[in-house]
Amino acid sequence: MGAIRDYVGFHFMVLVFRVRDFFEPPARVLENVGIRGGSTVLDYACGTGCFTFAAAERVGPAGAVIAADVNPVAVRRVRRIAEKRNIENVEAIETDCPTGRDDASVDVVLLYDAFHMFPDPHAVLAELHRVLKPTGILSFSDHHLGHEDILESFSVSGLFRLLRRSGGLYTFAKVSATDTQARPALEESGP
C-alpha cells in the first residue's frame, strides 16, 4: 500500500510542479546560479527532474548533471525523460544520502524544496560539502522553511557560508578547513 501511495503522491507532485514551472520556469531560476558550460551539477533530491533538465541544457554536452533522489519513481522518471529526449549528459541515481561521487568533483549543487524532509539534514550537508569543489556553490531553496531556520541549519553545520540571497534563493559557498569566514550573509537582496 505504501508503494501505491508514494507513486500517486509523486505524480500529484508532478502536476503541482508543472503549474509552478509555468509561472517560474526552472531555466529562469537557474540564470543567476552560476552554471557554466562544461560544469558538473548535482541536482540533489531532483524530484520530477525539472531543474535537472534545465541544468543539462546550461552545462551543454561537455558538462554533466547527476540527478539524485531517494524515490525510485523519481529516478526512473528522470532516466525515462533523458532517454526519450536523447539527453546524454544526465545520470540519475537513487540514494538516501551518499552520492558515490569523488571528493571535490562537483561545481554546483542544486538543493530545492527538499531539505525540510530529510531525516538527517546534517549528513546530507556533509555529503554535499564533500563532493563540492573548493570553489563550488550550493544553490538552495525551501519554501517550507523560514529565513532564520535556513541560516541556522547551515551555520550549525559550519560547512557552508551564505554568499547571497535573492528572494527565496540562497547561494552558499563551501567552507574549507582553513576558512575562518564561516559567517552568515555577505550579500542579500529581496525579502
Secondary structure as GFF3:
##gff-version 3
##sequence-region A 1 191
A	DSSP	alpha_helix	2	23	.	.	.	ID=ss1
A	DSSP	alpha_helix	26	30	.	.	.	ID=ss2
A	DSSP	beta_strand	40	44	.	.	.	ID=ss3
A	DSSP	alpha_helix	50	59	.	.	.	ID=ss4
A	DSSP	beta_strand	64	69	.	.	.	ID=ss5
A	DSSP	alpha_helix	72	84	.	.	.	ID=ss6
A	DSSP	beta_strand	90	94	.	.	.	ID=ss7
A	DSSP	beta_strand	106	112	.	.	.	ID=ss8
A	DSSP	three_ten_helix	115	117	.	.	.	ID=ss9
A	DSSP	alpha_helix	121	131	.	.	.	ID=ss10
A	DSSP	beta_strand	132	141	.	.	.	ID=ss11
A	DSSP	alpha_helix	147	157	.	.	.	ID=ss12
A	DSSP	beta_strand	160	166	.	.	.	ID=ss13
A	DSSP	beta_strand	169	174	.	.	.	ID=ss14
A	DSSP	beta_strand	187	189	.	.	.	ID=ss15
###
